[in-house]
């Protein structure tokens, strides 16, 4: 009879029933810590490489901590971009000749125009070579041409002016509110691609002129097609060209006089 009373008491609510909930909680916490440990485990191979590199650097004080040829820690791949090509020493005539020979087929098909002018070397890219109508992303054929051109221009010490032009038909969409936006973005995309391929960034100038500098009549389809273009003019660097060192001394002296 006593056993029966104790059993009924336990079923109704024994003070030790909390142990069941407590044990469940402990089990869940244990599982959580196992998961946290698993996802935070150190990659021992990478850790050992870093440890060895720094140990070697501090033990051998006479040896540099970094590889002298690429500036990286020993045991790691070099992620530093390739250095800018050294000055090529090419003249404008050399660039014109090399470009004309390289792109002779495109020139014959009137898909590219290269000519020496009083202002320098002018290379004209019609819209159909580089872009789809109303777009600023360079298409595959255009990328191939620019890639080849970048090899010719690598290391040159000239001013490279890239100008975008459109026809007079207005454009207004989510990407380009006006022809000013479209012409500028097209020029910027051409210039930036060349920079990524190694053409000197400090010599690059980007401009967009919308429909303000036509080369043909915008009243005809053929004229509009000629006006939709990107022009690259390669010329001598001006004496007052900005540089990493700032303006030329004579320019700064003139500026100081004007400020007095």
C-alpha positions in Angstrom: 0.0 0.0 0.0 2.9 2.3 0.8 4.6 1.6 -2.5 1.4 2.5 -4.3 1.0 5.8 -2.6 4.6 6.7 -3.5 4.0 5.8 -7.1 0.9 7.9 -7.3 2.8 10.8 -5.7 5.6 10.6 -8.4 3.1 10.5 -11.3 1.2 13.5 -9.9 4.3 15.7 -9.7 7.5 14.6 -7.9 9.9 17.4 -7.1 12.6 15.4 -9.1 10.8 15.7 -12.5 12.9 18.8 -13.3 15.8 16.5 -13.9 14.3 15.3 -17.2 14.1 18.9 -18.6 17.6 19.6 -17.2 19.1 16.6 -18.9 17.5 17.6 -22.2 18.9 21.1 -21.9 22.4 19.8 -21.1 22.3 17.5 -24.2 21.3 20.4 -26.5 24.0 22.6 -25.1 26.6 19.9 -25.6 25.5 19.5 -29.2 25.7 23.3 -29.7 29.3 23.4 -28.4 30.3 20.5 -30.6 29.0 22.4 -33.7 30.7 25.6 -32.7 34.0 23.8 -32.2 33.7 22.1 -35.6 33.1 25.3 -37.5 35.8 27.2 -35.7 38.5 24.6 -36.1 41.8 26.2 -37.4 43.1 25.1 -40.7 46.3 23.6 -39.4 48.1 23.6 -42.8 47.7 27.3 -43.4 48.4 28.1 -39.7 51.7 26.2 -39.9 52.7 28.0 -43.1 52.1 31.4 -41.4 53.9 30.3 -38.3 56.9 29.0 -40.2 57.1 32.2 -42.2 57.2 34.5 -39.2 59.5 32.2 -37.3 62.0 32.2 -40.1 61.7 36.0 -40.4 62.5 36.6 -36.7 65.2 33.9 -36.4 67.1 35.2 -39.5 67.4 38.9 -39.0 69.8 39.3 -41.9 67.2 37.9 -44.3 64.1 39.9 -45.3 60.7 38.6 -44.1 59.3 38.9 -47.6 60.5 37.5 -50.9 62.5 40.3 -52.5 61.2 39.4 -56.0 57.5 39.5 -55.4 56.9 41.0 -51.9 55.0 38.0 -50.5 55.5 35.8 -47.5 57.4 32.5 -48.2 55.0 29.7 -49.0 52.2 31.8 -50.4 51.2 32.6 -53.9 51.8 36.1 -55.2 48.6 38.1 -55.5 50.3 41.4 -56.4 49.2 42.8 -59.9 51.7 42.7 -62.7 53.9 45.8 -62.8 53.2 48.5 -65.4 55.1 48.1 -68.6 58.2 50.2 -68.8 58.3 53.1 -71.3 58.3 51.8 -74.9 60.0 54.6 -76.6 57.6 54.4 -79.6 56.8 57.5 -81.6 53.3 58.4 -82.9 54.4 57.2 -86.3 55.4 53.8 -84.9 52.1 53.4 -83.1 50.2 54.4 -86.3 52.1 51.9 -88.4 51.8 49.0 -85.9 48.1 49.7 -85.4 47.4 49.9 -89.2 49.2 46.6 -89.8 47.4 44.9 -86.9 43.9 46.1 -87.9 44.3 46.2 -91.6 41.2 43.9 -92.1 39.0 46.1 -89.9 40.2 49.3 -91.7 39.4 47.8 -95.1 35.9 47.0 -93.9 35.6 50.5 -92.5 35.1 49.2 -89.0 38.1 51.2 -87.7 39.8 54.4 -88.8 43.4 55.3 -88.0 45.0 58.5 -89.2 47.7 61.0 -88.1 46.5 64.6 -87.7 48.0 67.8 -86.5 46.8 67.0 -83.0 48.2 63.5 -82.9 47.1 60.0 -83.8 43.3 59.6 -84.1 41.7 56.1 -83.8 37.9 56.1 -84.4 35.8 53.2 -83.3 32.2 53.1 -84.8 29.4 52.1 -82.5 28.8 48.8 -84.3 32.3 47.6 -83.5 32.1 48.2 -79.8 28.5 48.4 -78.6 25.0 47.4 -79.2 22.5 50.2 -79.8 21.8 52.2 -76.7 24.3 50.1 -74.6 27.6 50.9 -73.0 28.9 47.4 -72.3 31.6 46.5 -74.8 30.7 43.5 -76.9 33.1 40.5 -77.6 34.4 41.7 -80.9 35.2 45.1 -79.4 37.0 43.6 -76.4 39.2 41.6 -78.8 40.2 44.7 -80.7 40.9 46.7 -77.5 42.9 43.8 -76.1 45.2 43.8 -79.1 45.4 47.6 -79.0 46.4 47.6 -75.3 49.5 45.6 -76.2 50.5 48.3 -78.7 49.9 51.1 -76.3 51.5 49.5 -73.2 54.3 51.7 -71.9 53.8 54.6 -74.2 54.4 58.1 -72.7 51.6 60.0 -74.5 48.3 61.6 -73.5 45.5 59.2 -74.4 42.2 61.1 -74.8 39.1 58.9 -75.2 35.9 60.7 -76.2 32.4 59.3 -76.5 29.9 60.6 -79.1 26.3 59.9 -80.0 23.8 60.9 -82.6 21.0 63.5 -82.0 18.3 60.9 -81.2 17.4 61.5 -77.5 17.7 58.6 -75.1 16.1 58.3 -71.6 15.9 55.1 -69.6 16.9 53.7 -66.2 20.5 53.4 -67.2 21.1 56.5 -69.2 18.9 59.6 -68.6 20.6 61.4 -71.6 23.1 61.1 -74.4 25.6 62.8 -72.1 25.5 59.8 -69.8 25.7 57.3 -72.6 28.6 58.9 -74.4 30.6 59.4 -71.2 30.0 55.8 -70.0 31.1 54.4 -73.3 34.3 56.3 -73.2 34.9 55.3 -69.6 34.4 51.7 -70.3 36.9 51.7 -73.2 39.4 53.6 -71.1 39.0 51.4 -68.0 39.4 48.2 -70.1 42.7 49.5 -71.5 43.9 50.4 -67.9 43.1 46.9 -66.7 45.2 45.6 -69.6 48.2 47.6 -68.6 47.9 51.0 -70.3 49.2 53.7 -68.1 46.4 55.2 -66.1 48.0 58.6 -65.4 48.1 59.3 -69.2 44.3 58.6 -69.7 41.7 61.3 -70.1 38.0 60.4 -70.5 35.3 62.7 -72.0 31.7 62.5 -73.2 30.3 64.9 -75.8 26.8 63.6 -76.4 25.7 64.8 -79.9 27.6 68.1 -79.7 30.5 67.2 -82.1 29.0 65.5 -85.1 31.2 64.4 -88.0 28.2 63.9 -90.4 24.6 65.0 -90.9 22.2 63.7 -88.3 19.3 63.9 -90.7 20.3 60.6 -92.4 20.7 57.1 -91.0 24.3 56.9 -92.5 25.2 60.2 -90.9 23.8 59.1 -87.5 25.8 55.9 -87.7 29.0 57.9 -88.3 28.3 60.1 -85.4 27.9 57.2 -82.9 31.5 56.6 -82.2 34.4 56.5 -79.7 37.5 58.5 -80.6 40.9 57.9 -79.2 43.4 60.7 -79.7 47.0 60.0 -78.8 49.1 63.1 -78.5 52.1 64.6 -76.7 51.7 65.1 -72.9 51.3 68.8 -72.1 54.0 70.5 -70.0 51.6 71.2 -67.2 50.1 67.7 -67.1 49.2 66.6 -63.5 51.3 63.8 -62.0 51.9 61.9 -58.8 54.3 64.7 -57.8 51.6 67.4 -58.3 51.9 70.4 -60.7 55.1 71.6 -62.2 57.1 74.1 -60.2 56.4 77.0 -62.6 52.7 76.4 -62.4 52.7 76.4 -58.6 54.7 79.6 -58.6 52.1 81.2 -60.9 49.4 80.0 -58.6 51.1 81.5 -55.5 51.4 84.9 -57.3 47.7 84.9 -58.2 46.8 84.2 -54.6 48.7 87.2 -53.3 
